[in-house]
Amino acid sequence: QVQLVESGGGLVQPGGSLRLSCATSGFIFSSYTMSWYRQAPGKERELVAASGGGISNYADFVKGRFTISRDNAKNTVYLQMNILKPEDMAVYYCNARWTTRVLQNDYWGQGTQVTVSS
């Protein structure tokens, strides 16, 4: 059974830090691109960061502040969030994706709330 279990969300002040974790099971973790998405009320879900094939990529609005990392031995992906801003407030989702020219597999976590407020 595929599982993605997130933790680490919560309330933080502007300028503060949080580390999100996503522990997974039920699929070949090292074969999947792992990503973090977020969605704020009234806005589209947007890609925050992705890690696959030894390469990490970031959205411009988090570059230099957020870091994605993965521990293949623990089947876990992390998102270290520093210098948080009010506009970072959103539900953050963990995603695992495997893509070929003919099909795509997508697994999602439940989402975890990140609140940035004074």
N, C-alpha and C positions, 0 to 999 in steps of 0.2 A: 504494500500500500504506500503510495506516494504521500509524503508529509513535508510541509514547510512550516516550521514553528518559529515565530518571530518573538523577540523580546528587546527591551531597552528603550522603548518610547516613554514619553512622559512630559513633564513641565520643566522648562528651562528659561532662564532670563536671557535677553539679548546679549550677545557676546559670549555666551556660555557654550558648553559642549555636551554632546551625547554620543554614545556608541550603540548602534543597532546591530543585533545579531539575528541570523536566520539559520537555524539548524535543520538539516534536511535528511531524508532517508527515502528508500524505495526506488532510486534511479541511479545511474552511473554519473555521479556528481562531476567528475573531471571531464566528461564529454559535453557538458552543458555550459552555455554562456549564462552567467549569473548577473542579474541586474537589480537595481533599485529604482522604482518608480514612485511618484507621489501625486496626490490629487487634493487640491484645496476646494472648498465649497464653491460651486458655480464655475469651476474651471475644468479643462480637460486633463486627463491623466498624462503626465509627462515623464520622460526618461530622465533620471538623475545621474546614474553612473552604471557602467557595464564592465564586466571582466570576463575575458575569454581568449584562449589561444596565447596566453602569456601577456596580453595587452589590456590596459585599462583605458576607458574613455569616459569623459565627463561632459555634462551640459555646461555651457558657458557661465550660467548663473551660480554654479557651485565650484567651479574650477579654482583651485588654490585654497579652498576651505574644507572640502570633503575629500575623503579617501576611501576607496573601495578596496577590500582585501579578501582573500579566501584561504582557508585551510583545508586542503583536499583530504588530509588524513582524518579530519573531524567532520567532513561534509558540511562545512559551515562557511557562510559568507558574512562579512561585516561591512558596516558603513560608519566610519568615524566622521562626525559632523562637528566642525569647529567654527567659531565666530558666527554663531547662529543669529539670524535676522528674523524679524516678525514675518516677513514674506516667505520664510521657510516653513511656516506652520501649515501642516497638511497631514493626511494619512499616508504613510509610507508603506509600500508593498514590495515584498521580495518576489522575484521572478526567476524561474529556470526555463531556458529555451534551447531546443535542439532543432536545427533547420537543415533541410536538404533542398534540392531543386524541385522536389515533388511534394514535400510535406513539412509540417512544423509541429513540434510538441511544445506546449506551454503549461507550466505549473505555477500556481500563485499561492502566496501566503494569505492570511486573513487580513493583514494590514495592522499597523500600529500607529497610534496617534502621537504626533509631535506637536506640542504647544509651546510657542515662544512668546513670552509675555513678562512684563515687569510686575 
